[in-house]
């Protein structure tokens, strides 16, 4: 498998149309992929702090030892997955996430008064409900779906002039009917352009390159490349830098002309001759 620079993603929020974190009442239809429409029952809570979202799986195991005392197996005894973030906005939905849905009431704004929110901090169990987390990096997208989540911890809130008020929460997750706590759906955003790859130039580092040296292959439709060959011999290693550039390591072989070919899921390029050292 090649290394592909475009697969190195950042976790920026996808908040073009809604906030990146949404929740809904239990029983709301969940998306099962990135192309599914999100049920209108899901409500977002606005901006999230710069610390972003963390997903933490927790596993506990018990060791099984043989007669000699050697560990021969480890059995999974406990599993949990938690997500944590801090709300940057102070609004109805962020307060419901922090305090519990039933502990927040709202009176709409009038011509003489703004919206009035009453929030209660008391000993009540937090609601269990489905959650959605939207993330993107350029054209790449990540959708995290939690079928059954419950805020289990709330952090310290500081009220100071020098910084924004944040409402930090940690959420526990519970398995659905399929035994899944968290679903993660990804789209790398690297759409295959119709047709096979095309190789236009090959240059060595140094030029011409010999066994173990690098060559830069220029052309088009390289996203999702599955193979790079030199006279039918696979490159020792290769990296897809972008849709028009591949850097490959020359495999073992004799000096002279070789046919360079790139393959993706659609097909195989026409060979381009390169003279190796």
C-alpha positions as CSV (number, residue, x, y, z in Angstrom):
1,X,0.0,0.0,0.0
2,X,1.3,3.4,-0.9
3,X,1.6,6.4,1.4
4,X,-0.8,9.2,0.3
5,X,-0.3,12.7,1.6
6,X,-3.9,13.7,1.0
7,X,-4.9,11.0,3.6
8,X,-3.4,13.1,6.4
9,X,-6.5,14.9,7.7
10,X,-7.1,17.7,10.2
11,X,-10.2,17.7,12.4
12,X,-11.8,21.0,11.5
13,X,-15.6,21.4,12.2
14,X,-18.0,21.1,9.3
15,X,-20.2,24.1,10.3
16,X,-21.2,25.7,7.0
17,X,-25.0,25.1,7.5
18,X,-25.2,24.0,11.1
19,X,-23.0,23.8,14.2
20,X,-20.7,20.7,14.1
21,X,-22.4,18.9,17.1
22,X,-26.1,18.0,17.0
23,X,-28.4,15.9,19.1
24,X,-32.0,14.7,18.9
25,X,-34.7,13.0,20.9
26,X,-34.4,9.2,21.2
27,X,-36.0,7.4,18.3
28,X,-34.9,10.0,15.7
29,X,-33.8,8.4,12.4
30,X,-30.0,8.2,12.2
31,X,-27.9,8.8,9.1
32,X,-26.1,5.6,8.0
33,X,-23.6,7.4,5.7
34,X,-22.4,10.8,4.6
35,X,-25.0,11.2,1.9
36,X,-28.0,10.6,4.2
37,X,-30.1,13.7,5.0
38,X,-29.9,14.7,8.6
39,X,-33.3,14.5,10.3
40,X,-34.6,18.0,11.2
41,X,-35.1,16.8,14.8
42,X,-31.4,17.1,15.2
43,X,-30.5,20.5,16.7
44,X,-27.0,22.0,16.8
45,X,-25.4,23.9,19.7
46,X,-23.3,26.4,17.8
47,X,-19.5,26.9,18.0
48,X,-17.2,24.5,19.9
49,X,-14.0,25.7,21.6
50,X,-10.6,25.6,19.8
51,X,-9.8,22.3,21.7
52,X,-12.2,20.6,19.4
53,X,-13.6,17.1,19.9
54,X,-11.8,14.1,21.5
55,X,-12.8,10.5,21.1
56,X,-11.4,8.1,23.7
57,X,-11.9,4.4,23.6
58,X,-11.3,2.6,26.9
59,X,-10.6,-1.1,27.1
60,X,-9.9,-3.3,30.2
61,X,-8.5,-6.8,29.8
62,X,-7.8,-9.8,32.1
63,X,-4.7,-11.9,31.5
64,X,-5.0,-15.6,31.2
65,X,-1.8,-17.5,32.3
66,X,-0.8,-21.1,31.8
67,X,0.7,-23.4,34.5
68,X,4.1,-21.8,34.1
69,X,2.7,-18.4,34.7
70,X,3.2,-17.2,31.1
71,X,0.5,-14.9,29.7
72,X,-1.2,-16.9,26.8
73,X,-4.2,-14.7,26.2
74,X,-5.9,-11.4,27.2
75,X,-9.7,-11.3,27.6
76,X,-11.6,-8.1,27.1
77,X,-13.6,-7.5,30.3
78,X,-14.8,-3.9,29.8
79,X,-15.2,-1.5,26.9
80,X,-16.3,2.1,26.8
81,X,-16.0,5.0,24.4
82,X,-16.3,8.6,25.4
83,X,-16.3,11.9,23.6
84,X,-15.5,15.3,25.1
85,X,-15.7,18.9,23.9
86,X,-16.5,22.4,25.3
87,X,-19.4,24.5,24.0
88,X,-18.2,28.0,23.1
89,X,-21.7,29.5,22.7
90,X,-24.0,30.1,25.6
91,X,-27.4,29.3,24.1
92,X,-30.4,27.1,24.7
93,X,-29.0,23.9,23.2
94,X,-25.5,24.2,24.7
95,X,-27.0,24.7,28.1
96,X,-29.3,21.7,27.6
97,X,-26.3,19.6,26.8
98,X,-24.5,20.8,29.9
99,X,-27.4,20.8,32.4
100,X,-30.0,18.4,30.9
101,X,-32.9,19.1,28.5
102,X,-35.5,19.4,31.3
103,X,-33.4,21.9,33.2
104,X,-33.5,24.7,30.6
105,X,-36.6,26.7,29.8
106,X,-36.8,29.5,27.3
107,X,-39.1,32.6,26.9
108,X,-38.9,34.1,23.4
109,X,-37.9,37.7,22.9
110,X,-40.5,40.4,22.9
111,X,-40.5,44.0,21.8
112,X,-39.3,45.0,25.2
113,X,-37.2,42.1,26.4
114,X,-34.6,39.7,24.8
115,X,-34.9,36.0,24.9
116,X,-35.0,34.8,28.5
117,X,-33.3,31.5,29.4
118,X,-33.6,29.9,32.9
119,X,-31.1,27.1,33.6
120,X,-31.2,24.9,36.6
121,X,-28.2,23.1,38.1
122,X,-29.5,20.2,40.2
123,X,-29.1,16.5,40.9
124,X,-30.9,15.0,37.9
125,X,-29.9,12.2,35.5
126,X,-28.8,13.4,32.1
127,X,-30.9,12.3,29.1
128,X,-29.8,9.6,26.7
129,X,-30.2,10.5,23.1
130,X,-28.5,10.2,19.6
131,X,-25.7,12.6,18.6
132,X,-24.0,13.6,15.4
133,X,-20.5,15.2,15.0
134,X,-19.5,16.7,11.6
135,X,-15.9,17.2,10.7
136,X,-14.2,18.2,7.4
137,X,-10.8,18.9,5.9
138,X,-11.1,20.5,2.5
139,X,-13.1,18.1,0.4
140,X,-12.6,15.3,2.9
141,X,-15.5,14.7,5.4
142,X,-15.9,12.7,8.6
143,X,-19.3,12.0,10.2
144,X,-19.4,10.5,13.7
145,X,-22.8,9.1,14.8
146,X,-23.5,8.0,18.3
147,X,-26.8,6.1,18.5
148,X,-27.1,6.3,22.3
149,X,-25.1,8.9,24.2
150,X,-25.4,10.5,27.6
151,X,-23.4,13.4,29.1
152,X,-21.6,11.8,32.1
153,X,-19.3,14.6,33.2
154,X,-19.4,18.4,33.1
155,X,-16.4,20.5,33.7
156,X,-15.6,23.7,35.4
157,X,-17.1,26.9,34.0
158,X,-15.1,30.1,34.4
159,X,-16.7,33.6,34.3
160,X,-13.9,36.0,33.6
161,X,-13.6,39.2,31.6
162,X,-10.5,38.0,29.7
163,X,-12.0,34.9,28.1
164,X,-15.1,33.4,26.6
165,X,-17.4,31.3,28.8
166,X,-17.2,27.6,27.8
167,X,-19.3,24.7,28.9
168,X,-17.2,21.5,28.9
169,X,-18.9,18.1,28.7
170,X,-17.8,14.5,28.5
171,X,-20.3,12.0,27.0
172,X,-20.5,8.3,27.6
173,X,-21.8,6.0,24.8
174,X,-23.8,2.8,24.9
175,X,-24.0,0.0,22.3
176,X,-26.9,-0.1,19.9
177,X,-28.7,-3.3,18.8
178,X,-25.7,-4.2,16.7
179,X,-23.3,-3.8,19.7
180,X,-21.8,-0.6,18.2
181,X,-21.1,2.5,20.4
182,X,-19.8,4.8,17.7
183,X,-20.1,4.9,13.9
184,X,-17.5,6.8,11.9
185,X,-18.1,7.5,8.2
186,X,-15.4,9.0,6.0
187,X,-15.1,10.4,2.5
188,X,-11.6,11.2,1.4
189,X,-12.9,13.7,-1.1
190,X,-10.6,12.3,-3.9
191,X,-13.1,11.8,-6.6
192,X,-11.9,9.8,-9.6
193,X,-12.1,11.7,-12.8
194,X,-13.5,9.6,-15.6
195,X,-10.9,7.7,-17.5
196,X,-7.6,6.0,-16.7
197,X,-4.5,7.8,-15.4
198,X,-2.2,9.5,-17.9
199,X,1.6,9.8,-17.4
200,X,3.2,12.8,-19.0
201,X,6.7,13.0,-17.6
202,X,9.1,11.0,-15.4
203,X,12.2,12.6,-13.9
204,X,14.8,11.1,-11.5
205,X,16.5,12.4,-8.4
206,X,19.3,12.3,-9.7
207,X,18.3,11.9,-13.3
208,X,18.5,9.2,-14.6
209,X,17.6,7.3,-11.5
210,X,18.9,3.8,-10.6
211,X,17.7,1.1,-8.2
212,X,16.6,2.6,-4.9
213,X,16.5,6.1,-6.1
214,X,13.4,8.3,-6.5
215,X,11.6,9.4,-9.6
216,X,8.8,12.0,-9.8
217,X,5.9,11.0,-12.1
218,X,3.7,13.8,-13.5
219,X,0.4,13.4,-15.2
220,X,-3.3,13.3,-14.3
221,X,-5.9,11.2,-12.5
222,X,-3.4,9.8,-9.9
223,X,-5.8,10.0,-7.0
224,X,-6.5,6.6,-5.7
225,X,-3.6,5.0,-7.6
226,X,-3.3,1.3,-6.8
227,X,0.0,0.5,-8.5
228,X,3.1,2.0,-10.1
229,X,5.2,-0.3,-12.2
230,X,8.5,-0.2,-14.2
231,X,8.5,-2.7,-17.0
232,X,5.9,-4.6,-15.0
233,X,7.9,-4.6,-11.8
234,X,6.1,-2.8,-8.9
235,X,7.8,0.3,-7.5
236,X,9.6,-0.5,-4.2
237,X,7.5,2.3,-2.7
238,X,5.4,5.2,-3.9
239,X,3.5,8.1,-2.5
240,X,0.6,9.9,-4.2
241,X,1.4,13.6,-3.5
242,X,-1.7,14.9,-5.3
243,X,-3.9,14.0,-8.4
244,X,-1.0,15.0,-10.7
245,X,2.1,13.9,-8.9
246,X,3.5,10.5,-7.7
247,X,7.0,10.0,-6.1
248,X,8.2,6.4,-6.5
249,X,11.3,4.4,-5.6
250,X,12.9,2.6,-8.5
251,X,12.8,-1.2,-8.1
252,X,15.8,-3.4,-8.9
253,X,16.6,-3.7,-12.6
254,X,19.1,-3.1,-15.4
255,X,20.1,0.2,-16.9
256,X,18.2,1.2,-20.0
257,X,14.6,2.1,-21.1
258,X,11.7,1.0,-19.0
259,X,7.9,1.5,-19.4
260,X,6.4,3.4,-16.5
261,X,2.7,2.7,-15.9
262,X,0.2,4.0,-13.2
263,X,-3.0,2.1,-12.4
264,X,-6.1,3.3,-10.5
265,X,-9.5,1.8,-9.9
266,X,-10.6,2.8,-13.4
267,X,-7.8,1.3,-15.4
268,X,-4.1,1.5,-16.4
269,X,-2.2,4.3,-18.1
270,X,-0.5,4.1,-21.4
271,X,3.2,3.3,-20.8
272,X,5.7,6.1,-20.9
273,X,9.3,5.2,-21.6
274,X,12.0,6.3,-19.1
275,X,15.7,5.5,-19.3
276,X,17.1,4.4,-16.0
277,X,20.7,4.5,-14.9
